[in-house]
Amino acid sequence: MTALGRKSYWDQFQPAPDFVVNAGGVINIAEELAPKGYHRERAYAAVRHIYDTTLGVFDAAKQAGVSTTEAAQHIARRRMAALARVHQIRTFT
């Protein structure tokens, strides 16, 4: 807060964590390494989710009263924990 009790521009600024907004490059590389080869539309569809993910990070940070980086890290850890259980699923082809 400023001396007058008003929020400054920087008090209102919520940065998006770099590892969230830069995820498009990682997504594209993962698509290039996919077993069935690169599929542009599939890569673009995944990249389009970054915007919604970023909004989710902003909402989570506001609700928890933490920084956007802390909120994004919490979401990432939760997703990785969920994916860690996937290897336990057996598929038979």
N, C-alpha and C positions, 0 to 999 in steps of 0.2 A: 504494500500500500504506500501511496505517496503521503507526504506530510498533510495533505488536504483530505486524506481518507479515501481517495479514489484509486481504483486499480490503474496501473500504468499499462501500456501496450504489452510489455514483457510479462507482467503478472497474468495476463490473459492468454498468453501464448502457450500452446501445448504441442511440443514437437512430436512427430511420428518417429518411432525408433527406426534407425537405418536398416536393421535386419528385417524389418517388416516391409518397408517400402522398396527395398532392393531385392526382394525375394524373386522378382521376375527373372533375373539372370540365372538364379539357381534352378528355378522351374524349367527354364528353357534348356539348360544343360542336361537336366534329368531327362527331359524329353528326347534330347539327342542321343542319350545312352539307352533309351528304352529298347527292350528286346525286339519289338516289331518295327523299330526305326522311328525317325522323326515324323511327327504329324503336326503341322503348323496349327490347325484349328484346335487340336487337343491342347497344345501348349498355350494358345491364346485364351482358351476357355479357363484354364487354371490361373493364368495371370490376371484375368478379370476379377477373380475373387479377392485380390489384394486390397481393393478399395473397401469391400465389406469387412474384411479382417481388420483393416486399419480403424474403421468406425467402431468395431467391437472392442478394440484396444482402448480407444478414447472413452467409451462407455464404462468399461471395466475399471479403468483408472479413476474415473470420476466417482463411481459407486464405492470403490475401496479406499478412496482418498490417498492414492499412491501415484507415483510418476507413471508416465506412459511406458517407460522402459520396464519398470517393475511389473506392470500389468501384462505387457507383452511376454516377458520372461515366464510369468506364471502360466499364461495361456500356452506357451510353447512347451513348458515342462509337462503340463497336463496332456497335451496332444502326443508328446513323445512317450509318456507312460502308457497311454492307450494303445499306441502302435507297438510297444514292446510286447504286448500280449498277443499280437497277431501271429507271431511265429509259432504259437502253441496250436494254431488251427491247422488241421491236416486236410488236404484236398486230395482226392483220388481222381485221376484222369484215365 
